[in-house]
């Protein structure tokens, strides 16, 4: 932390160094919003809390449908035993555990903080190193694209090439938007120009999800989190949110064009404001919300936009079915970034084993 010395009157003993109180607000110029905005420490830490809480709530019911969740659990509004998740049956589990959504969000955050540079290669080398460190802890629940790429990084491959794969199904999951939220704040704090933000998101995507759609999804979520961090809750506008997300996601179509597919996620995202007016079951019938990011990210935004200032929205994301841990984690990031820590039930947050870590990570990025 920065320190300062108090004025020292003549002939008086020297005053000790005193720590400056930490800043609670950051005022910066956003190149995405094209305006000056104030971001609070509380909302940044709440962003991390939403990532972790949504992840932990959604993990036990991952891939179940809305009807299956209702049949087995009623409405999930508390942490469940994660061992019921079929993908975790060969892994040790603990109550309140998180998955790769939180684990790799922390890796991105630590990479940004540790780079202490705006040079793309320096940032990416640090982010890649943090991913390898997380792989050495556990790859429990990691998607195939991420796991393959980070193993290549571990074996000495450059981040520029680690996302290359001969498999046509790689690079279309939620692995980029689920971990990209810290980039939104870091870009704000450093007042990055629009093109630098785009290049950074494209690089993070290419490291593990080398597809045009992954770049578009990552850009969309950086725009969404930026809007929520910078907008007072009473000024939140669905129209402005959707416009910014669509505009920024479209930038991704210029990257890795050889990987483009007929499904255009930007067009899908343009529909979420209208779809948000539908009942939850109809939203899920339309958007599905599965592990394909073309389904999952639009479903997350539509559910968030139904009630962006309501605590119940986090539980709706969990209970809607599909890729529930990623959807609730991405939506939880938006809820926290917009509303601050009070949006989440304190008793639930206290049950998260990772709660102290995410608070520290948030504070470190804010103060970096």
N, C-alpha and C positions, 0 to 999 in steps of 0.2 A: 504494500500500500504506500502511496506517497506520504512523505513526512514534511514537517516544517518546523522551524525554530521560532519560539516566541521572542519578541523584542526583549533585550537584556539591558535593564537600567544600569547606569554606571555604578561600579563597586558592588553590584548584587551578584550572587552566585549564578552561574550559567544555568538556564532552564533546560530540562531534558527535552529530547525530541518527542513530539506528540504526533500521534497518528491523526490525519485528517479524517473527519467523518466521511463515510462512503457516500458518493452521489446516488441519489434515488431516481433522478430523471436524466434522460439524455435527449437533447434537442439537436436534430440533425436534418440535413436536406436529403429527401428521398428522390432519387432519379426516376423511380417507377411511378411515384405519385405526383412528381413534379411540384412538390411543395415542402415546406419545413414542417416537421412534426416532432412531437415529444413522446418518447417511449419511457415507460417506467420499469424499474427493476422488478416490481411485483408482477407485472404482466409478462416479462420475460421468464421469470422463474415459474409462473403459472403455465406458460407454454410447455416447459419441460414436465411439469406436474401432469398436464393433460396428456402428453405423450405417454408417460409411464402408467398413469391410471387407466387410460383407455386400453393400453396394451395388456395390462394385468387382468382387467375385467373381461376383455374379449378373448384372451388366449384359450381358456377352457372350452369355449364353444366355437372355436375356429372351424370354418367350413360347414357348420350346421346351417340349415335353412331357418327362416323365421318360424315356420310351423314346428320344426323339430325342437327348437329352443323352447317354444311355448309348451310343447308336450312334455319335455323332460324337466324344465326348470321354472315354468311360469314366466315371470319377468325377472331377468337378472339385474339386480341393483346392489349386489354385494359380491365380494370376491369368492370364487369357487375353487375347489380342489383342481389344480391344473393337470393332474395325472389322468383325468378323463379325456384329455386331448389325445387322439390316436397317434399324432405325430411325435408325442413325447413319451410313448410307452417304453422306449429303450433308453431313456435319459432320466437322471435324477431330477426330481421336482421339489419345489418348496412353495408353501402358501404365499400368495402375493407375488410370485415370480413374474418377470418380464421376459420378452423375447427379443429377437433381433431388431424390432422396431425401435425400442429404447436403446438397446446395446449399441447399435450403429449410429443412432442420433448422437449419442455421447461421443462416439469415435469421431464423427464429423466435427462436433463442437471442440473437442480437444485438439484436433488437427488445425482448425482455424485459429484457436487461441495460441497454440504452440508455434505456429509458423512465424508469427511476428513479422509478416511481410505481405505485400500485395502482389508479389511476383507469382504468377500462376504455377510455375514449376516447383517453387519452394512450398507453396500451399499444398499442392497435390502430393508431393513426396511425404509431407507430414500426415496428411489424411490417409494416404496409403499405408504408412507405418502404423497408424492407430488401428486401422482395420486388421492388419496382420497381428497386432497385439491382442485384439479381441478374438481372433480366430484361435490363438493359443489358449485362451481361457475356455471357450466353448463355441461350437458351431450349431448348437441346439436350436432347431427351428429355422435355420437359415434357408433362404431360397436357393435353388440350384445355380442361378446366374451369379449370385454373390459368392457362394461357396467356391465355385470353380475359379472365379476371377481372383479371389483373395488367396487361394492356394497358389495360383500362378505368381502373385505378388510375393508371397512367402518364398517361392522357389527362385526368385531373382528377376522375374519379368517386370518390365517397365509398366507404370500405370497407363501409359499411352497404348499399350498392347494387351493388357490383362483382360480386357472385356471382349476380345475377339473370340468367337466360337464358331465351330462348324455346325452347331445345332440350330436349326431354324426357329426353335421355340424359346431360345434364350433372349432375355432382355425385355420381356413384355409384362413382367410382374410389377409389384408395388415397391420394389427395393429402392428406388430413387426418391419418390415423394415421401415415403415413410421416414426417411432419415435426413431430409434436406432442410428442415425448418431452421436450424441454427444459421444457415447461410443468410436468411432474411435479416436477422438482427445484425450479423457481422457486416453485411453490406450497408445497412443503415449507419452503424457506428463509424464505419470508415468512409461513408458517403461515396460509395463506388458508383462510377458512371454506369449507365444502363448496359453498355456493351461488355464491360468487365464482369458484371453479374451474369450475363448470358454465357460468356466464355467459361466462367467458373462452374456454373451448373452443368454446362455441356461436358466439361472435363470430368466432373464427378460422375455423371451418367456414363460416359464412355469407359470409365475405369472398370465397371462391372456390368452395365446394361447398355451395350453398344447399339442402340436403336434410336431412330428419330423420335419414336413415341416416348421413350424414356426421357429424352431431353425435354420434350414438350410437357410431360407430366411433372418433371422437376421444376421447370420454369413456372408452370401454373401454381404449384404449391408455394414456391418462394413468393410469388405475387400475392397469393391468398394470405399467407402469414404476415407479409409486409403490411397489407391493408389492415389486418386485424390489430397488429401491434401499434399502428399509427392513428387509428380512428377511435375517437371517444365512442363508447357504446351507444349513446343517445344519437349519434350521427351516422350510425351504421346504415348503409344503403345496399340492398340486394342488387340493384341495378349497377351500382358502381363496382361492387365486388365482382360480379359476373363479367362486366366489361373488362376490368383489369386482368382477370384470370385468362379470359379468352385471348385478349390482345397479346399477353406475354407468352402464352402457350404456343401461339402461332409462330413465334420466333424459332421454335424447335424444328419446324419442318425444313429449315435450311440446313440442318445438321444431319449427317449420315443419310442422305437421301436414298442411297442404295438399299436401305433397310425399311423404307416406307411401305406401309400396307394400306389397303383400302379404308380401314377403320381410321377415321380422323378424330382424335380425341378433342381437338379444339371445337369441332362442330358439336360433339357430344356435350362438352362443357357449356356451350352456348344455350343449351336447353335446361340447365339445372334450376334456373330461377323460376321457370314455369312449372317444372316437375315438382318443385318444393311445395306447391299448393295441393298436391295430391295426398291422399292418405298413405301412411307408411307402406302398407302391403303393395299398393299400386306402384309406388316408387321402385320397390325391389323387383316387382314383376317386369318393369320397364328397363331398369338398369342392372339388375342382378347383383352387383356388388361383390363378385367373386374375385379370384386372385389375379385376373387379367386387369391391368391398370385401366384399360379402356372402360371397364365396368366399374371398378372399385372407386376410383377418384371421383367420377361424376356422382356416384351414389352417395359418397361421403359428403360432397358439397351440397347435394339436394337435401339430405337429412339435416345438415348443419343449418342451412338457410330456412328450414321450417321454423326454427326457433333459436336464433343465434345467441340469445341472451338467457337461455333457460338451462338449468342444471339437468333437467330431464333429457336434453338432447344427447348427452353422453350415453345415457342408458338406451336411448333409441338406437344409437349407432351400434351398441353391443347386441341388442335384441333383434336387429333387422336381419341378421344372418349374413352368410358370405365370408369374406376375409375379415372376420370380426375384430381381430386384434389390430390389424393394420388400419381398418376403417375407423375404429374408435380412437386409435392413437393419432391418426392424422386429423380427425375431427376434434379430438381433445386438445391438440395443439392450437387449433383455431379458437376454441372456446376460451382457453386460458389466455391466449394472446389478446383477445378482445376484451375479456371481462375481468381478468386478474384472478388471484387465488381464491377469492370468496365464492367463485362459481362451483367449486368442487367440495364435496362433503369432507370436512376435516377428519372424521373417524376413518374414512376409507384411505385417505392419504397416509395416515399414521400407520396403517397396516402394511404399507409397501416397504419391503426390506431395502429398496434402493432409494428411499426418500431423501436421505442425507446426501447421497452421491449426486442426485439430480439438482438439489439445491446448490451444492458446491459448484457443479458444472455451470449452472446458470449464473451464479455470482462471478465465477472466474471469467466467463465470456463478457459479462457486463463491464467488469473492471479491467479487461485486457487492453 
